[in-house]
Amino acid sequence: MTFRFPPARRHAAPSLRTELLFNLAFLAASALVLAVVTAMLAPIFWRNGLGIPLLVALIVADVAVFVAFGRYLVTRLVTGPMDRLVEATQAVAEGELARRAPAAGTREFDRLADSVNRMTESLLDAQGLLVRAEKLASVGRLAAGVAHEVGNPLSAIENYVEVLRRRGADPELVAAVAREAERIDVIVRSLLDYARPRAAQWDSLDLSEVMESAVALLGAQGVLRPVTVDWTAVPGLPRVPGDRAALEQVFVNLLLNAVDAAGPGGRIAVRGAATSLGAAGAGARHLADRPDGTAAVEVVVADSGAGVPAELRERVFDPFFTTKEPGRGTGLGLAIVLRTVHDHGGRVDVGTSDLGGASFTVTLPATQP
């Protein structure tokens, strides 16, 4: 099962060289025919005193036709596509980030447009990665400070709750306070996990095994019981460098998010595939400090839920941002996913799946041979 429609198959465009040679040959042949006709008719009109004016008129007409057709030819095959290419690049520079260079109709200019579009996407991806890295660093420092400031009074509250319990205070009231304090403790621990990830133990990993372990873990806990999970191990995936426990937690968080989004009776699809960075027609994903063409692994977790609106796709990775009802989540799950994947040199993208809901794509560079 795939989660992106295949790119539309384009007919092979003609070569610019062939187009120019063919049209110029046609123009030269037409000029030659006109010259032959002129030479044949000149003696007839010469006897009537019209030879010189006719010859001049035919030469002028020949030159005018050559200039007009040549201008049309150059505009259609060269300057027109170049103007559209320049217009598209200027639009991107002015902030129209979705603008791309159109196909030009000839093989050479189509290759140039594809190259410009891939360069634009690569630059935008690099810019996005830099913005995300800065956001991760700034929010991480904030999270560490908040966790420290909240953690101290929280410890005192827990001690006071224990004192109240020993003094025979209302059990229901004490239990309610203890329950809310535990919720705060979960948030604080999540903040610490986000701000200061634990020391990683890096190995060369088979992501199929990591994904299978995450699915098995949640299945054993009964979390996946309300939904149907389409999961098939993919043999032969390139191995990736990483911390197994951290990446397993990434897929656990994505699966939990998918279960909440799909709801009872919903469907979840998990798939891994080998790819290469910047691969044409495959979403053209790029990674910082990794050249296009580098082997990589993509893991897609898709659900049949309501999906993520386009205007919220960047915000879903922000700490404490959640679309769930109050009390059903801290809004840190996807933020931790983003940070962990970023620390592994990868990226996370959110889009729309074939199931109708959201799809989260984790892209990680493969182990260098």
C-alpha positions as CSV (number, residue, x, y, z in Angstrom):
1,M,0.0,0.0,0.0
2,T,1.3,3.4,-0.9
3,F,0.3,6.8,0.4
4,R,1.2,9.0,-2.6
5,F,-0.3,8.9,-6.0
6,P,2.3,8.2,-8.7
7,P,3.4,11.2,-10.7
8,A,1.6,11.7,-13.9
9,R,3.4,10.2,-16.8
10,R,4.5,12.9,-19.2
11,H,5.1,12.3,-22.9
12,A,8.7,12.7,-24.0
13,A,9.2,16.3,-25.1
14,P,10.9,16.9,-28.4
15,S,14.5,18.1,-28.3
16,L,15.1,21.9,-28.7
17,R,17.9,21.1,-31.1
18,T,15.6,19.0,-33.3
19,E,12.9,21.6,-33.2
20,L,15.3,24.4,-34.2
21,L,16.9,22.3,-37.0
22,F,13.6,21.1,-38.4
23,N,12.0,24.6,-38.4
24,L,15.1,26.3,-39.8
25,A,15.4,23.6,-42.5
26,F,11.7,24.2,-43.4
27,L,12.4,28.0,-43.5
28,A,15.4,27.5,-45.7
29,A,13.6,25.2,-48.0
30,S,10.7,27.7,-48.3
31,A,13.2,30.5,-49.1
32,L,14.8,28.3,-51.7
33,V,11.5,27.5,-53.4
34,L,10.6,31.1,-53.4
35,A,13.9,32.0,-55.0
36,V,13.4,29.3,-57.7
37,V,9.9,30.6,-58.4
38,T,11.2,34.1,-58.6
39,A,14.0,33.0,-61.1
40,M,11.4,31.2,-63.2
41,L,8.9,34.1,-63.3
42,A,11.5,37.0,-63.6
43,P,12.0,36.6,-67.4
44,I,8.2,36.8,-68.0
45,F,7.8,40.0,-65.9
46,W,11.1,41.4,-67.2
47,R,9.6,41.7,-70.7
48,N,6.7,43.7,-69.2
49,G,9.1,46.1,-67.4
50,L,8.2,44.6,-64.0
51,G,11.3,42.5,-63.4
52,I,13.2,44.8,-61.1
53,P,10.2,45.9,-59.0
54,L,9.0,42.3,-58.7
55,L,12.4,41.0,-57.8
56,V,12.8,43.7,-55.1
57,A,9.3,42.9,-53.8
58,L,10.0,39.2,-53.6
59,I,13.3,39.7,-51.8
60,V,11.6,42.0,-49.3
61,A,8.8,39.5,-48.8
62,D,11.3,36.7,-48.4
63,V,13.2,38.6,-45.8
64,A,10.0,39.7,-44.0
65,V,8.8,36.1,-43.9
66,F,12.1,34.9,-42.6
67,V,12.3,37.5,-39.9
68,A,8.6,37.0,-38.8
69,F,8.9,33.2,-38.7
70,G,12.3,33.3,-37.1
71,R,11.0,35.6,-34.4
72,Y,8.0,33.3,-33.8
73,L,10.3,30.3,-33.6
74,V,12.7,31.9,-31.2
75,T,9.9,33.2,-29.0
76,R,8.1,29.9,-28.8
77,L,11.2,27.7,-28.3
78,V,13.7,29.9,-26.4
79,T,12.7,33.3,-25.1
80,G,9.1,32.3,-24.1
81,P,10.1,29.4,-21.9
82,M,13.0,31.4,-20.5
83,D,10.7,34.3,-19.5
84,R,8.3,31.9,-17.8
85,L,11.2,30.3,-15.9
86,V,12.5,33.7,-14.8
87,E,9.0,34.7,-13.8
88,A,8.6,31.6,-11.6
89,T,11.9,32.1,-9.9
90,Q,11.1,35.7,-9.2
91,A,7.7,34.7,-7.7
92,V,9.4,32.3,-5.3
93,A,11.9,35.0,-4.3
94,E,9.0,37.3,-3.6
95,G,7.3,34.9,-1.3
96,E,5.1,32.7,-3.5
97,L,6.7,29.5,-2.1
98,A,4.3,27.2,-3.9
99,R,5.2,28.6,-7.3
100,R,7.2,26.3,-9.6
101,A,8.6,26.6,-13.1
102,P,6.2,25.1,-15.7
103,A,7.1,22.6,-18.4
104,A,8.5,24.3,-21.5
105,G,7.6,21.8,-24.2
106,T,11.2,20.9,-25.1
107,R,13.5,18.4,-23.5
108,E,16.3,20.8,-22.6
109,F,14.1,23.4,-21.0
110,D,12.0,20.8,-19.2
111,R,15.2,19.5,-17.7
112,L,16.2,23.0,-16.7
113,A,12.7,23.6,-15.1
114,D,12.9,20.3,-13.2
115,S,16.4,21.3,-12.0
116,V,15.2,24.7,-10.8
117,N,12.2,23.2,-9.1
118,R,14.3,20.7,-7.3
119,M,16.8,23.4,-6.2
120,T,13.9,25.5,-5.0
121,E,12.4,22.6,-3.0
122,S,15.8,21.8,-1.5
123,L,16.4,25.4,-0.5
124,L,13.0,25.6,1.1
125,D,13.5,22.3,2.9
126,A,16.9,23.6,4.2
127,Q,15.3,26.8,5.4
128,G,12.5,24.8,7.1
129,L,15.1,22.6,8.8
130,L,17.0,25.6,10.1
131,V,13.8,27.2,11.4
132,R,12.8,24.0,13.1
133,A,16.3,23.6,14.6
134,E,16.2,27.1,16.0
135,K,12.7,26.5,17.4
136,L,13.8,23.2,19.0
137,A,16.8,24.8,20.7
138,S,14.8,27.8,22.0
139,V,11.8,25.7,23.1
140,G,14.1,23.2,24.7
141,R,15.7,25.8,26.8
142,L,12.3,27.1,27.8
143,A,11.1,23.6,28.6
144,A,14.1,22.9,30.8
145,G,13.5,26.1,32.8
146,V,9.8,25.4,33.2
147,A,10.3,21.8,34.2
148,H,12.8,22.9,36.9
149,E,10.6,25.7,38.2
150,V,7.5,23.5,38.3
151,G,9.2,20.4,39.6
152,N,10.3,21.9,42.9
153,P,6.8,23.1,44.1
154,L,5.3,19.8,42.7
155,S,7.5,17.8,45.0
156,A,6.3,19.9,47.9
157,I,2.6,19.4,46.9
158,E,3.2,15.6,46.8
159,N,4.6,15.7,50.3
160,Y,1.7,17.8,51.6
161,V,-0.7,15.3,50.0
162,E,1.0,12.4,51.9
163,V,0.7,14.4,55.1
164,L,-3.0,15.0,54.5
165,R,-3.5,11.3,53.8
166,R,-1.9,10.4,57.1
167,R,-4.0,13.0,59.0
168,G,-7.2,11.4,57.8
169,A,-8.3,14.1,55.4
170,D,-11.2,13.4,53.0
171,P,-10.0,10.4,50.9
172,E,-11.8,11.6,47.8
173,L,-10.3,15.1,48.0
174,V,-6.8,13.7,48.7
175,A,-7.1,11.3,45.8
176,A,-8.2,14.1,43.4
177,V,-5.3,16.3,44.4
178,A,-2.9,13.3,44.0
179,R,-4.3,12.5,40.6
180,E,-3.9,16.1,39.3
181,A,-0.4,16.2,40.8
182,E,0.4,13.0,38.9
183,R,-0.8,14.7,35.7
184,I,1.5,17.6,36.3
185,D,4.4,15.2,37.0
186,V,3.7,13.5,33.6
187,I,3.9,16.9,31.9
188,V,7.1,17.8,33.7
189,R,8.7,14.5,32.8
190,S,7.7,15.0,29.2
191,L,9.2,18.5,29.3
192,L,12.4,17.0,30.6
193,D,12.4,14.3,27.9
194,Y,11.9,17.1,25.3
195,A,14.5,19.5,26.7
196,R,17.2,17.0,27.6
197,P,16.9,13.7,25.7
198,R,18.6,10.8,27.5
199,A,22.0,9.6,26.4
200,A,21.6,7.7,23.2
201,Q,23.0,4.2,22.5
202,W,23.5,4.2,18.7
203,D,23.5,1.1,16.7
204,S,22.9,0.1,13.1
205,L,19.1,-0.7,13.1
206,D,16.6,-2.4,10.9
207,L,13.6,-0.1,11.0
208,S,11.3,-3.0,10.1
209,E,12.2,-4.6,13.4
210,V,11.8,-1.3,15.3
211,M,8.3,-0.7,13.8
212,E,7.3,-4.3,14.4
213,S,8.4,-3.9,18.0
214,A,6.3,-0.7,18.4
215,V,3.2,-2.4,16.9
216,A,3.7,-5.5,19.1
217,L,4.1,-3.4,22.2
218,L,0.9,-1.4,21.7
219,G,-0.9,-4.6,20.6
220,A,0.0,-6.4,23.8
221,Q,-1.4,-3.5,25.8
222,G,-4.7,-3.6,23.9
223,V,-4.2,0.0,22.6
224,L,-4.7,-1.2,19.0
225,R,-7.8,-3.2,19.6
226,P,-10.3,-0.6,18.5
227,V,-8.7,-0.1,15.1
228,T,-7.5,-2.2,12.2
229,V,-3.8,-2.0,11.6
230,D,-2.4,-2.8,8.2
231,W,1.2,-3.7,8.9
232,T,3.5,-5.8,6.8
233,A,7.2,-6.1,7.5
234,V,9.3,-5.0,4.6
235,P,12.4,-7.1,4.2
236,G,15.7,-5.8,2.9
237,L,15.4,-2.2,4.1
238,P,18.7,-0.3,4.4
239,R,19.9,-0.1,8.0
240,V,19.9,3.2,9.7
241,P,22.1,4.5,12.5
242,G,20.2,5.4,15.7
243,D,19.0,4.7,19.2
244,R,16.6,1.8,19.1
245,A,14.6,2.8,22.2
246,A,14.3,6.4,21.1
247,L,13.1,5.5,17.5
248,E,10.7,2.9,19.0
249,Q,9.2,5.6,21.1
250,V,8.8,7.7,17.9
251,F,6.7,5.1,16.3
252,V,4.8,4.4,19.5
253,N,3.9,8.1,19.7
254,L,2.9,8.2,16.0
255,L,0.7,5.1,16.4
256,L,-1.0,6.5,19.6
257,N,-1.7,9.7,17.7
258,A,-3.1,7.6,14.8
259,V,-5.3,5.6,17.1
260,D,-6.8,8.7,18.6
261,A,-7.4,10.2,15.2
262,A,-8.9,7.1,13.6
263,G,-11.2,6.3,16.5
264,P,-13.1,3.0,17.1
265,G,-13.5,1.1,13.9
266,G,-10.9,3.2,12.1
267,R,-7.9,2.0,10.0
268,I,-4.2,2.5,10.4
269,A,-1.6,1.7,7.8
270,V,2.2,1.4,8.5
271,R,4.7,1.0,5.8
272,G,8.4,1.3,5.4
273,A,10.3,1.7,2.1
274,A,13.7,2.3,0.8
275,T,14.2,5.6,-1.1
276,S,16.9,8.1,-2.0
277,L,17.0,11.8,-1.0
278,G,15.7,14.1,-3.7
279,A,14.2,11.2,-5.7
280,A,12.1,12.7,-8.5
281,G,8.4,11.9,-8.2
282,A,8.7,10.6,-4.6
283,G,8.0,13.7,-2.7
284,A,11.6,15.0,-3.2
285,R,12.7,14.9,0.4
286,H,16.0,16.5,1.4
287,L,18.0,16.3,4.6
288,A,20.5,18.8,6.0
289,D,24.1,17.9,5.5
290,R,23.1,15.0,3.2
291,P,23.5,15.2,-0.6
292,D,20.7,14.3,-2.9
293,G,21.0,10.7,-3.9
294,T,21.9,9.4,-0.4
295,A,20.1,6.2,0.5
296,A,17.4,6.7,3.0
297,V,14.4,4.9,4.6
298,E,10.9,6.3,4.8
299,V,8.3,5.1,7.3
300,V,4.7,6.2,6.9
301,V,2.1,6.0,9.6
302,A,-1.4,6.8,8.1
303,D,-4.9,6.8,9.6
304,S,-8.5,7.2,8.4
305,G,-9.3,10.0,10.8
306,A,-10.2,13.6,10.0
307,G,-6.7,14.6,8.9
308,V,-4.7,17.7,9.6
309,P,-5.8,20.9,7.9
310,A,-3.0,22.5,5.7
311,E,-2.8,25.6,7.9
312,L,-2.1,23.5,11.0
313,R,0.5,21.1,9.6
314,E,3.5,23.2,10.8
315,R,1.9,23.8,14.2
316,V,1.2,20.2,15.1
317,F,4.9,19.8,16.0
318,D,4.8,22.7,18.4
319,P,5.0,21.8,22.1
320,F,1.6,21.9,23.9
321,F,-0.3,22.3,20.6
322,T,-3.1,19.7,20.4
323,T,-6.5,19.3,18.8
324,K,-7.6,16.8,21.4
325,E,-10.1,17.5,24.1
326,P,-8.7,19.0,27.4
327,G,-7.2,16.3,29.6
328,R,-6.6,13.8,26.7
329,G,-3.1,14.8,25.8
330,T,-0.2,17.1,26.7
331,G,0.6,18.2,23.2
332,L,4.2,17.0,23.6
333,G,4.0,13.7,21.7
334,L,4.6,15.0,18.2
335,A,7.1,17.6,19.5
336,I,9.2,14.8,21.0
337,V,8.9,12.8,17.8
338,L,10.2,15.8,15.8
339,R,13.1,16.4,18.2
340,T,14.1,12.7,18.3
341,V,14.0,12.4,14.5
342,H,15.8,15.7,14.1
343,D,18.6,14.4,16.5
344,H,18.9,11.4,14.2
345,G,19.5,13.6,11.2
346,G,16.1,12.9,9.7
347,R,12.8,14.8,9.2
348,V,9.1,14.3,9.8
349,D,6.4,15.4,7.3
350,V,2.7,15.5,7.6
351,G,0.3,15.1,4.7
352,T,-2.9,13.4,3.6
353,S,-3.1,9.6,3.3
354,D,-5.1,7.4,0.9
355,L,-7.1,6.4,3.9
356,G,-8.6,9.9,4.1
357,G,-6.8,11.0,7.3
358,A,-3.3,12.2,8.1
359,S,0.0,10.6,7.2
360,F,3.2,11.1,9.0
361,T,6.4,10.3,7.1
362,V,9.6,9.8,8.9
363,T,12.7,10.0,6.7
364,L,16.0,8.8,8.1
365,P,19.4,8.5,6.3
366,A,20.7,5.0,5.8
367,T,24.0,3.8,7.2
368,Q,26.9,4.7,4.9
369,P,28.6,1.7,3.5
